[in-house]
Amino acid sequence: IELLEEEGENGDGAGPADKLATPRSSGQGVMRPGTFSIDRHVICVRDHPPALACLLLQTSHFRSLVEKAISVTEAAADRVFRGEGPDGGSQNSGGGSGYSSSDGASGGENSSSQRTRDKRWKFDVLEVRADATLRAVGLAKDWLPRLLQIGLATQEAEKRALARNRRGNGGAAAGDEDTDGKARDPKRGRGKSMSAHSVFSSIVSPALTRLVEHVAFCSLGCANQGSRYKITSTFGRGSADRLRSILKSPLPATQTAKCALDLAELAEAIQEANEAMASIRPPGKEDSKSHKSPLERASDLTNDAVIMIERRVCIYSFDSCARKCSISASGSGLFDGDALLQCVQKLSDDITRSDECSKEIEKGCLLVCQKCCDGLNGYVKDRSDAARLRVVAECADALNTTLVDVVREVSYLTNDQSDTLEASLSSVISTLEQEMFDVFLESVKRNVASCSRLGLIEAPPEDGGRKGRDEVTTFPPYLAASFLAIVRCRAQVERALRDLKRSEGTTYQFMALQTASDGVVENICVDLKARSGRIRHSADVYSIHLQFLIGALKKYLSDDVLSLASDTRRMLLSASSGSRGKGMGNGPEGLTALENLERLGRVYMICLGE
C-alpha cells in the first residue's frame, strides 16, 4: 500500500524514532506496529481486513489533502495581501502593511505607478482563487476513481466474507472472520469493524462536500442575486476586511469562464462517482431500492454551483457582445447580428446546463439588440437621410436574416424554452426601423413641398393665350421640379434598401414613392385652389397639367389625394368654361396638349418606370 504521506506532517516532534520514520511507518516508534497517524487521525490496519484497511488509509489521505488544499489557498491569499507573491516572493505591494517606501526619495514622481502596484494585489488574489479552483478540481478527479476502485474491491471482499460466514465454514460466527477466511482475533477490534459504505459516508462524503464548498467559494465568491444557493466561506473568516471583500467578490469574465469549465468537469466526475456508488451499499441492503448514495449531497452542491457560474458566463458573454456591437453600430452604422449569433453558438459549446440559463440567454439577446439600436440612434445624429436609410436597411436585414438564425440557435440551446424571444427582438428592432423610416418620409414631404410650387403666374396675353398654348415647347418648370424630387427619392431608397420589404409585405420603395407622390399632388392642388382667382385665364392649361400628373402617378397616389385631385380638376374645368374664350377641356385641343406633355415629360416617366 502506497501512502502519500510526507515526512514530518504528524507533529513537530523530531525525536530519534521520528527521524528514522518513513512515510509507510511514520509514528510507529511511539505506537504499536500497524498503526498510522494521518493528520491526527490514528488508524490501526491490524484491526480491519486488508481491503478495508487500505480504504481507510486512502480516504484519510484524501481528507488530509482536502484540508491541506484549503490551508494552502488561505496562506497564498494572505501572502499576497501582505505584499508578497503567491509563491512567497516579495512584490513590494500589498493591501496591508507589507510595503514601505524607500525614504520618500522619489516623492510624488512614482505615485501613479505606486497606485498601480497597490491595486495589483487584488488581481493576484483573484488569480489565487482561480488557481485554487483548478487544483481542487484536479484533486477530486484524481482521487475519486481511486477511492471508488478500492471501495468496490472492499465491497466484494465483504460479500465473500459474508457468504463464507453464512455457509458456516471454519466454525466462526458471522463477523469474526477476515476476508481470507481465517477467524479474527477478538483482541483485534471485534465489534469495531466497518463497511465500505460506512467509510464513504463518514469520511469521503464530508471531505468531498467540503472540497466542493471550497471550489464554489473560490470560483464564485458570492451567490447570484436572487439565488437560494448559499456560498460557504471555507477560509478567510479572520482576514482583514479588504481581503475578505475580494475573496467574496465575483471573478472577472475570463477567469469565470475558465472556472466554469473546471466546475463542469468536477460535476461530471462526481456524477460518475455517485452513479458508481450504487454498487457500494450497506451490508444486508444490497437489494434495497430506497438506497441513497453518500455522495448525493456533494453532487447536488456541485450542480448548483455549475448552474450559478454558467449563468454568470452567459451574463458576461452577452455584456461583452453588447459593448462590441454598440461600438460598431455607433461608429459604422452596422447592426452586427453575426456577433450575436456567434456569441450564442459559443455558449452552446461552453455551457452544460443551458436549459437552466434560458432566462439569462433571452435577456442577453435582448440586451445586445437594444445596445445595437441605441448605437444606431447615435449614428444618425447630425447626419443626412442617407444615414437613416442605412439604419433602416440594417434593421431590415436583421429582421429578415440574422434574427431568424439567432432565434433558431437559442431554441436549440434552451430546448424551446424561449417562446417569446422572437417577438421581443422583433419589437425592439422594428421600433427603431419604423422610427428611422418615418423620419425619412417626413424629410421627403418637406423636400417635395419646396419643389411642387406653381411659381410666378404670368399675365394673360392679348390673344387670350391661344398662341401660347399652340407653341408649348418646354415642360412646365414646376412639374419638372416635382418629378425630379420624386425621382431623387426613388434613387435614394433604391440605392440604400434595394427591394427590401417591411414586415407588412410592402416594399420601402413603394412607401417612399407614395409619400412623395401624395406630397406633390397635394401641394399643387392646394396651391391651385389658393390661386384660383389669378389663374382663371390659364385654368384649362393647369387642368391638363393636373390630368397628366394624375395619370403618371396614379399607381402611387392614395385615395384621399386622388379625390382631392379630382375635385381640383373639376374646379379648373369650371373656371376654364367661364373664362374668356373657349377652354381646351376634354376636347381635341385638350388631348393634343396632353400628348405634348407626355412627349416632353417622357424622360421622367422612364425614370419612374419599373
N, C-alpha and C positions, 0 to 999 in steps of 0.2 A: 504494500500500500504506500503510494507516494503522498506524503503530507507536505503541502505547500506552505509550510510554516517557516518563518525567518527566525534566525537565532536572535535571542535577546528580547523577544516580544512577550515573554512570560513574566517579566518583572524586572526590577532594577538591580536585584542581587547578582553578584558576579563572583560567587564562591568557586572552589575548585570543581565541584560537581557541575556547576553551570558552565564553566569554561570548557569542559570536556564534552558537554552535551551536544548531540547532533539534532537536526530537525526531527528525526524519527524518534529520538528518545529524550527530547527536551524535558527537563524537570524530573527525570527518573531517579536522580541522585537523592531526592528527598521523598519520593513516593514509591509505592510498591511497583514491581515490574508490570508492564502492560498498561500503565496509567499515563495519560497525556493531558496537558493543560493547554487549551486553546482559547486565548482571550478570556481568561479567568473561568472558563467552563472546563471542569475536570471530567474526563471520560476514561473508564477502565474497559479496555477491549475484551478482557477475560470474563466480564460479566455478561457478554452478549455473544450470539452466534457470529461467525466471521462476516457474513454479508451485512448483518445489521450493524456490527461494529464499524465496518467500512463506511456505511451510510451515515452513521453518527459523526464519524470523523470528518467526512466530506461536507456534510451540512453545517457542522460547526465552523469549518474553514470558510464556507460561503457566508455565514452570518458575520464572521470576523472581517471578511473583505468588504462587506457592505458598510459596516461601521467605519472601517478604515477609509473607504472612498468618501464618506461624508466628512470625516475629520480632515482629510487631505484638501477637500474643496474649501472648507472653512478656513484652514490655515493659509491657503493660497489667496483667498479674498482678503484676509487680514493683512498679509504681507503687502499686497497691492495698495491697500488703504493706508498703510504706514509709510509708503513711499518706496517700497522695494518691488522688484519684479516678481512675477508669479513663481519663478524658479529660485527666488531669494536674492537675485542681483539688484543693486541699487539703481533707481531711476531718477533720483533727485526730485521726485514729485510725489504727491500723495494728498489724501484728503484729511490726514491727521497732522501730527506734529513731526513727521519724519523728515521734513525738508527745512533747511535753514540757509539763508542767503550768505554769500561769501563777503562779509564785512561791508555789505552795501556799496561795494566799489562801483558796480555798474549803474547804480541809481535807477532812474526810470527808463534807461535805454532798452533794457530787455524785458520791460513789463508785459509787452504783448506776448512774447514767447513764453514768459513765465506763466501767464494765464492759460496758455495752450497746454503747457506741461501739467498745470494744476487740474485741468479737465481730463487729462489723459487717463488718470486712474479710474475714472468712471467707465471709459470704454474697455479698459483692461479687466475690470470686474465683470462686465458683461461677457467678455471673451472667456474668462474663467468659468462662468456658468455654462457657456456653450460647450467648452471642452469637457466639463464635468458630466454634462449630459451624454456626450459621446462615449466617455469611459464607462459610465454606469450602464449604458445600453450594451456595450461590449461585454461587461461583466455578466450580465444576465444571459446574453446569447451564448457565452462560453460555458457557463456553469449549469444552466437548466438542463440541457441534454445529458450532461454527465450525471447529474443527480437523478434524473429520470431513469437512466440506464441502470444505475446502481439500485434504485428503488424497485425497478421491475425484477432485477435479479434477487433482491431481498424478498419480494413478494412470492416469487417462485420457490425460494428456499422455505418460506413459511408454509406454503401449500404442501411441499414434500414432507416436511416435518409433521404437519397436521395429519397427512394421510398415513404416515407410519404410526403415529400415536393411535389413530383410530383402529388400525389393524392389530394393535397391542403387541407389536414385535418388541422384544427386548425387555418386556415386563415393566417398563417405566410408565408412570402416569402421564396424562396429557399435559404438555407444557414443561416436562422435566427432561427433554432430550435436546441435544444440539442438532444442527442441520446435518451433521454427519451420522446421525443415528445413535450416538452414544449418550448414555444417561448423564444429565447435568448435575454437577455437584451443588448441593443446596447452599454451600458457602459462597457460590459464585453469583449470588444475587437472585436467588429464587424469589419470585413474586414481583421482580422489577423488570421483567422482560418487556420490550416494546415491539411494536409492529412498524412496518414501513409507512403505513398510513398515519400512524400517530407521530412519527418523526416529521413527516411533511406538514402535519397540522401544527405541531408545537414549535418547529424550528424553521422550516423552509417558508411556510406561509407568512409568519410575521416578518422574517428577513426580506422576503420578496416584496411584501407590501410596503415596508419602509424604503426599499430601493425605488419602487415606483413613485412613492411620495417625494423622494429626493429628486428623481428625474423630472417630475412635474413641477417642483419648486424651482429647479434650475432653468428649465425651458420656458416656463410660463411666468413665474414671479407672482402673479396675482390672477384671480379668476376674471373671466369676461363679465362685463356689466350685464346684470340680469340673470347670470348663471347660478344654478343651485349648487354647483360643484365648488367646494372649498379647498383652497390650496393650503397645505400644512407646511409650515416652515421647519425644515429639517436641520437648519443651522443658522447662526447669526442672531439668535434671540438676545444675546448680551452685547452685541456690537453697537457701535455708535449709530446715532440716528441717521446720519448722512449715508453710511454704508447700508443700513437696513432699507433705506428708501430705494437705493439702487438694486439691492437684492430682490425687492418686491415689485420692481418695475418690469414691464414687458420688454422683451428683447427687440432689437431693431429688425427690419424686414428680412435682411439677408440671413442673419443668424436664426431668426424664427423659421425660415424655410428649411435650413439645414437641420434644426432640431425636430421639425415636423417629420422629416424623413426618418430620423433616428427613432422617434416615438412610434412611427408606423411599424418599423422593424421590431421594436420591443413588443408592441401589441401582437404582432404575428407570432413571435417566439413564445409569448406567454399563452396565447390561444392554443398553439400546438401542444404546449406542455399541459395545459388544462384538459385538452382532449385525451392526452395520453394518461392522465390521472384516472381515467375511467377504469383502467386495469389495476390500479392500486387502491384496494378497498379494505375496510376493517375486517379482521378475521371473523368468519361466520356470516358476513353480509355481502358475499361475492355476487349473489343473485338479487340483491335488493335494488328496486327501481327508484327509490327515493334518495339515493346516494347523492351527496353534494361534495364537489371537489374542494379540497383545501385552498386551491389557487383561484377560486371563483372571485373572491373579493379583489385580489390583485388584478385579475383580468378586467373586472368592471371599472376599477380605477384607471387602468391604462386606456380603456376605450373612451372614457370620459375626457381624459387628458388629450387623446388624439383628436377627438371631435373639437375640443376647445382650441387647440393650436391650429388645426386646419381651417377653422373659421377665421382665425387671425390671418392665416396665409391668404385667404380669399380677400379679406379687407385690405391687406397691404398690396396685393396684386392689382386690385381694381383701383386703388388710390393712386398707385404709380402710373397705371394706364390712363387714368383721368387727367393727371398732370401733363403727361406727354401729349395726349390728344388736344387738350386745351391750348397748349403752346402752338401746336400745328394748326389749329383752327384760327386762332387769333393772329398768327403771323402770316400764314399762307392761304387762309380761306379754305382749308381742306377738312372734310369730315372723315377722319381716319377710322372707318369702320373695320378695316383689316386688322388694326391694332387690337380692337376689342375682340374680334374673332380669334386672334392668336392668343390673347390672354385667356379666353375660355378654354381653348384647346390645350394650353399648357397646364391649366388647373386640372383638366381631366387626366393628365399624366402624373401630376404631383400629389393629388389628394386621394385618399382611400375611403373617406366617409362623405362622398359628395351628396348623398341623399339627406344627410344631416346638415348640410351647408346650403340648402336651397334658398333660404331667405337672404343669406349674405350674397349669394351669387346674383339673385334677382336685384337686390338693392345696388350691388356693384355695377351691373349693366346699366341701370337707370342713372347712376352717378356719372358714368362715363359719357352717356348720351347727353345728359344735362350740361356737363362741362364743355362738351363739343359745341352745343348750341350757344352757350354763353360766350365761348371763344369766337364763334361765327358772328354773334351780335357785335362783339367788339371790333371784328374785322371790317364791317361795313360802315363804321363810323367815319365821317369825313371822306367817304368815297362815293363814287358815281353809281349810276344804275347798273353798270356792268358788274360791280361787286355784288350787288343784291341778287342779280340774276345768277351769278356764280354760286352764291349761297343756296339759292333755290335749286340749282342743278345738283349740288352736293346732297341736299336733303332728299331730293327725288331719287338719286342713285341709292342712297342709304335705305330708303323705304322699299325700293324695288329689288335690291340685291342683298346688301350686307345684312339688313335686318332679318331677312328670311334665314340666312345662314346662321346668324347668331342665335336666333330662337331655336333652330333645329339642334345646334350643338348643346345649348342649355337644356333642352328637352332630353337629349341622350344622357347628359351628365347628371341630371337630377331625377331621372326616372319619371318624367312627365309631371313633376310637382309644381312647375311654374306656369300655370294655365293663363295667368293674367299678364305675363311678361310682354307678349307681343302687343297687346292693346296699350300697355303703359308706354312702351318705347315708341309706338306709332303716334301716340298722343303728344309726346314731347317733341318729336321731330316734325310732325305735321303742324304744330302750333307755330314753330319758327318759320317753316316753309310758307305757310299761309300769310304770316305777318310780313315777310320779306316781299312776297309777290304782290300783296295788296299795296305796299308802299310803292313798288314799281308801277303798278297800274295808276295810282294817284299821280305819279310823275308823268305818265303817258297822258292823262287827262289834262294836266297843266300845259304840256307841250302842244297838244293839238288845239287847245283853246287859244293859244297865241298865234297859231298858224291859220286857223279857219276863220278869218275875218274878211268881210267884203271889201274893206279898204275905202278909197275915195270914190264917191259916186259922181260921175261927170254929168254936166247939164245936157239936156236933150238937144240934138242938132235940129236945124231949121226944117229939114225934110222929114221930121218925125222919127228919125232913127232908122229909116228903111235902108239907106245906103250903108250905114254902119253894119247892119245885120247881114247884108249881102256880101260884105267884104271882110268877114271874120277870118283871119289867117293865123291867129295865135290862140293858144289855150288860155283860158281865163287865169290870171295870176293867183287868185285866192283858191281856185280848185287845184292848181299845180302845187301850191304850198301845202294844202290839206293832204293831197295824195303822197307828197314827199314825206310828210310826218308819219303817215300810215306805213309806207314802205320802210322807213327808217326803223320804226317799231318792230316790224316783222323781221328785219335783218338782225336786230339786237337779240330778239328771242330765239331766232333760228340758230344763230351762232352759239349762244350760251346753252340752250336747252334742247336743241335738235328736235326730235319728235317725241320727247318725254310726255307722259300723261300724268295728270293728278290722280289722286285716289278715286275721284268720281268718274274717271274714264275720259275726261275732256283734255285735249292737249293744251299745253301752256300757250302755244302759238295762236290757237283759235281764240282763247280768252283774251290775249293781248290785242289781236286784231278786232275783236268785238268791242273792246273798250275804246280803242282808237276810232273805229268807225262810228260808234254811237256818239262819241265826243264831237267828231267833225260835223256830222249831220245835225246834231242837236244845236251846236253853236251857230251854224249857218242859218238854221230855221229861226232861232231866237233873234239873230241879227236882222234877218229879213222882216220879221214881224215888227221889230222895233223901228225899222226904217220904211215901213210900208208906205208912208205918205211921200217919201222922197224918191222912191223907186217906181212910182206908178208908170212913168214913161217907159221903163225897161222891165216891167213885170213879166212880159212874155219871155224875155231872154232869161231872166232868173228862173222862170218856171222850167224852161228847157234844161238849164244847168242842174236844177234840183232833180229833174227826172233822170238825167244822166247819172247823177250821184247815187240815187236810189238803186238804179239798175246795176251799177258797178259794185255796190257794197251790200246788196240785199242779203247775201248769204251770211253776213256778219251782224246785221242790224237786229236789235231786239224788237219785240212787238210794240213797246211803248214809243220807241224812236220812229218806227215805221208809221205809226198812227200820227205822230207829230209832223212828220214829213208830208204825209198825205193832206193833212189839214192846211199846212203852209202852201202847198202847191195849189190847192183849191182857192185859197185866198189870192194867190198871184194870178191865177186864171181869171178870177172875177175882176181884179184890178185892171188886167190887160183888156178885157172886153169893154170896160167903161172908159178907157183912156182914148186919147186922140188917135185915130187910125185904127185899122183892124189888126189885132194881135195875131201872132203865129198859131197859138193854141196847139191842138192836136191835128191840125190840117197838114197839107203837103209842105208848107214852109216850116212847120214845126219838125216834121220828120227829117227834112233836109238839114236843119240846124242841128238836130240830134246826131245824125250821121257824121256831120262835120266835127262835132265834139268828140265822137268816138274815134275818128281818124286822127285828130290832133292829140288825143289822150291815150293812144294805143300803147305807148311805152309804159305808162303807169298801169294799164290793165295787164300787160305782160308781167310786170313786177309783182302784181297781186295774184297772178295765176298760180296753179298748183305746181 
